[in-house]
């Protein structure tokens, strides 16, 4: 029997109700959106309170490959609308294995409250840890794992989220005892945690694959079919596992040593030596190599166990470099595009710094560019690092930067030259994309390729599937049929391949 758990942070009350599967729109992302709609009136998440929902996909917590994604949703704090984050890590598998279809947290803003929700075999507890106030992400994870076990999976926020910066992301831990330890989602949403006075949610249970399944034998057969489909695809089973998402970077990169070169004075100022690596980074790398040889830590190649792609850090074994990919790859690309910087070590440093404060590094880089242009200041690597410092100090400039490019553009409304620099969510850019799908289900000829793709994206998020598997699923005539068979094996309900897309289309309103 599946359930929804409710945590009321204002009344310190925890309750639960049974959850019954109805259709594909009632799980994962669909369930999160419905719960927020039911528990809030259309408004911002400020004032009378916010609502946060953590929902694993329908197939998370089963042996179906690459289904460990978690949807985290909540009301935006300053404007109407929702944050919808799709995060990695074993959290969703553990939550689904406890029979939880959604965890719902409600409450109102409470300055400095650092609540932590702990989910364990015996139930759910609520704690307040004043010591975690303004703690960076790495220290927060160490503190909580020290308390409840090294295998605990955690989602939460750094100081940026606590202070309601729109630039704040949500961190999620990768598999325990591995490096990198965590990642911060690009989907923002950290301010939702802050608006509730919630620092983190921890699940310390062991099982990853114990979710209820109606027909385990059939689920196993179709899971193997899906695995084969994914690993036989040239991108999902070839380029991504062979080289990781850094492949894309290597294809795009046109290295220019002159642009990457920093003056000796600059390097000395930032503590960077001739190879562009700080002494601290060099020592960390050495320690990691020793610990990996001793097998006390391992390299995380997957966000969560059961992913048959495994696109993280594929390049790390040969070079000894460990990236928090795919984010660092994206940061390298952003630095090159916006500032002409081709400096891997700088990109790594700024990513890690942003991660520790709980920021989205890409949007941080974009905001720096806009602020430099607005102020007419020339950019330099040291100026970007200085801006990171301003955000960490929560100075006026730092807060302005933390309001993202949209907030900065509003501050400089009299400068129309800044408007083109405002970052836009990808769905707003979607109509300009050229999309040609090689295959579509019969009876769906009336749907445009773009709508088909968006509907599939939503359906796969409802199922907990990683979007990197989409290449294989959408390019095969068998892909959606296998998903249909898996849904039936999991729930006992028949949802045809065509209905998967039709239901996704219905959810495409948010
Ligand atoms: S494909 Fe990559 S990003 Fe997706 S779940 Fe697997 S390891 Fe994570």
Boltz pocket constraint, residues with backbone or C-beta under 6 A from the ligand:
constraints:
  - pocket:
      binder: B
      contacts: [[A, 66], [A, 88], [A, 301], [A, 302], [A, 303], [A, 304], [A, 307], [A, 308], [A, 309], [A, 310], [A, 311], [A, 312], [A, 466], [A, 467], [A, 468], [A, 469]]
      max_distance: 6.0
